[in-house]
């Protein structure tokens, strides 16, 4: 009895082994070819898209070379994502058809039913995708830009540098190195700090007895000297200057200093400007009152 059962098991195992070997001989090579062709097609298509973008995105439509490169990188990220999705879908269908042709019709039927069932639950994803497409098409921000996002769903404000943009999410890295994945559909207001140019707006408070004409000349001279530095020349589009007297505070006069810089250069310009301004104030006995403040308003 035991010998009969053992022989039956061995026979079943041999038949299964023969079936596996036969299936592998008939289908495995085709599946491997499909995977390799899909991988190669994706690589070639992504490379061609990158080359095409470099030739079609005209340099004269962007203020600087960096702006053009950011736009190309962003569009390339979107195109790569779409190509990857399409290639994987086609490769998946071909593999399913190779395993069993009858599965293909079943897969399409199931996909339709599942699509209807999940349609109501996928509204947020659809919103993310639509928002992502408009963000990229409208060039609201690019990979490498520093932005501030005001988001819903209790997320609040998120600041950082854009590391990646997909049709569903925006990836930001903040100053602490934390990476934030923001669904595009949750983004309400976007503030791009590095699109086209940046500004340095500062309010300082000087002693009430300060000669404002002398103060204006000192600030102008420091700004011009800063522009003359070779390493700063490309960063400064308009030299720092006193542009207005804002009013009075307790014990002093509030004045505004403003400058126009290349994208994301305002902090470097501000640092170098204040180093020189401190020396000029000490030399001319200009006294400050209170604290220097960054100004965001435009009045």
Secondary structure, DSSP 8 states (H G I E B T S, - for coil): -HHHHHHHHHHHHHHHHHHHHHHIIIIIHHHHHHHHHHHHHHHHHHHHHHHHHHHHS-GGGSSSHHHHHHHHHHHHHHHHHHHHHHHHHHHHHHHHHHH-HHHHHHHHHHHHHHHHHHHTTTHHHHHHHHHHHHHHHTT---TT-EEEEEETTTTEEEEEEEEEE-SSEEEEE-TTS-EEEEEGGGEEEEEESSSS-EEEEEEEEEETT--HHHHHHHHHHHHHHHHTSHHHHTTEEEEEEEEEEEEEETTEEEEEEEEEESTT-HHHHHHHHHHHHHHHHHHHT--B-S--EE-----
